[in-house]
Amino acid sequence: MAERHKVLLVDDDVDLLAATKIVLQSNDYEVITAQNGKDGLARAKGEQPNAIVLDVMMTHKTEGFDTARDLREEEETKDIPIIMLTAVNQEVPWKFDADSVWLPVDKFVEKPVQPDKLLDLLREVIK
């Protein structure tokens, strides 16, 4: 039997969390959730997921960016792949993309994302 991968979803949109959790669980992922960056960081340290799907705009507009950098600075979480799933590019006049310092994530994806695309991204980052 194949190993069941654990994914941490961090987003303040409870409806999006619920819908994404259903999609991932139906594709044999174990799913844990958090509704803000602080809780997401704590869950990542405690649960050691295989990947993190992280929103940007939660408690404040840049919370996901801050959380991604915090995750990369912690020994327990620095190597966990992060998929940033966000609508921030629709909210601000400039575009963001992954980079190693300011936005240290593995993938940067615009909301809304089709379930198949998210599943493909998870398979790609979880090796």
C-alpha positions as CSV (number, residue, x, y, z in Angstrom):
1,M,0.0,0.0,0.0
2,A,1.3,3.4,-0.9
3,E,2.3,5.9,1.8
4,R,-0.5,8.3,2.7
5,H,0.8,11.9,2.4
6,K,-0.2,14.6,4.9
7,V,-1.0,18.1,3.7
8,L,-1.5,21.2,5.8
9,L,-4.0,23.7,4.4
10,V,-3.6,27.2,5.8
11,D,-6.4,29.6,4.8
12,D,-8.9,31.9,6.6
13,D,-11.7,30.9,4.2
14,V,-13.4,28.1,6.0
15,D,-15.5,27.2,2.9
16,L,-12.3,26.9,0.8
17,L,-10.7,24.8,3.5
18,A,-13.7,22.4,3.7
19,A,-13.9,22.0,-0.1
20,T,-10.2,21.5,-0.6
21,K,-10.1,19.1,2.3
22,I,-12.8,17.0,0.7
23,V,-10.9,16.9,-2.7
24,L,-7.6,15.9,-1.0
25,Q,-9.1,13.3,1.3
26,S,-11.0,11.7,-1.7
27,N,-7.5,11.4,-3.3
28,D,-6.1,9.6,-0.2
29,Y,-4.3,12.6,1.4
30,E,-4.4,13.1,5.2
31,V,-5.4,16.7,5.7
32,I,-4.8,19.1,8.6
33,T,-5.9,22.7,8.6
34,A,-5.2,26.1,10.2
35,Q,-7.0,29.4,9.7
36,N,-4.0,31.7,10.2
37,G,-0.2,31.8,9.8
38,K,0.6,31.5,13.5
39,D,-1.5,28.3,13.9
40,G,-0.2,27.1,10.5
41,L,3.4,27.4,11.7
42,A,2.5,25.5,14.9
43,R,0.7,22.8,13.1
44,A,3.5,22.4,10.6
45,K,6.0,22.0,13.4
46,G,3.8,19.5,15.3
47,E,2.4,17.5,12.4
48,Q,5.4,17.5,10.0
49,P,3.2,17.4,6.8
50,N,4.6,16.4,3.4
51,A,3.4,19.7,1.9
52,I,1.8,23.0,2.9
53,V,-0.9,24.8,0.9
54,L,-0.7,28.4,2.1
55,D,-2.9,31.4,1.5
56,V,-1.4,35.0,1.6
57,M,-4.2,37.3,2.8
58,M,-5.5,36.1,6.1
59,T,-5.3,38.2,9.4
60,H,-3.4,40.8,7.3
61,K,-2.6,41.2,3.6
62,T,0.9,39.8,3.8
63,E,0.5,37.1,6.5
64,G,1.2,34.2,4.1
65,F,4.4,35.8,2.9
66,D,5.5,36.2,6.6
67,T,4.5,32.6,7.4
68,A,6.4,31.2,4.4
69,R,9.6,32.9,5.6
70,D,9.0,31.7,9.2
71,L,8.5,28.2,7.9
72,R,11.9,28.4,6.0
73,E,13.7,29.7,9.1
74,E,12.6,26.9,11.4
75,E,14.7,23.7,11.4
76,E,11.6,21.4,11.7
77,T,9.8,23.0,8.7
78,K,12.5,24.5,6.4
79,D,12.4,21.6,3.9
80,I,8.6,21.1,3.7
81,P,7.4,22.1,0.2
82,I,5.0,25.1,0.2
83,I,2.4,25.8,-2.5
84,M,1.2,29.4,-2.1
85,L,-2.5,29.5,-3.3
86,T,-3.7,33.1,-3.4
87,A,-5.7,35.8,-4.9
88,V,-3.2,38.5,-3.9
89,N,-2.3,39.3,-7.5
90,Q,-5.9,40.4,-8.0
91,E,-5.7,42.7,-5.0
92,V,-2.5,44.6,-5.6
93,P,-1.0,46.3,-8.6
94,W,2.1,44.2,-8.8
95,K,2.7,40.5,-9.4
96,F,4.4,38.0,-7.1
97,D,6.3,34.9,-7.8
98,A,8.4,32.4,-5.9
99,D,11.9,33.4,-5.0
100,S,14.4,32.2,-2.4
101,V,14.4,35.2,-0.1
102,W,11.2,37.3,-0.1
103,L,8.8,34.6,-1.2
104,P,10.5,31.2,-0.4
105,V,7.8,28.9,-1.7
106,D,8.0,26.0,-4.2
107,K,4.9,27.0,-6.3
108,F,2.8,30.2,-6.5
109,V,-0.7,29.6,-7.8
110,E,-3.6,32.0,-8.4
111,K,-7.0,31.3,-6.8
112,P,-9.3,29.9,-7.9
113,V,-7.4,26.7,-8.8
114,Q,-9.0,23.6,-10.3
115,P,-8.8,20.6,-8.1
116,D,-6.9,18.5,-10.7
117,K,-4.2,21.3,-11.0
118,L,-3.8,21.4,-7.2
119,L,-3.5,17.6,-7.1
120,D,-0.8,17.7,-9.9
121,L,1.1,20.4,-8.0
122,L,1.0,18.3,-4.8
123,R,2.3,15.2,-6.6
124,E,5.1,17.4,-8.1
125,V,6.3,18.9,-4.8
126,I,6.0,15.7,-2.7
127,K,8.8,13.5,-3.9
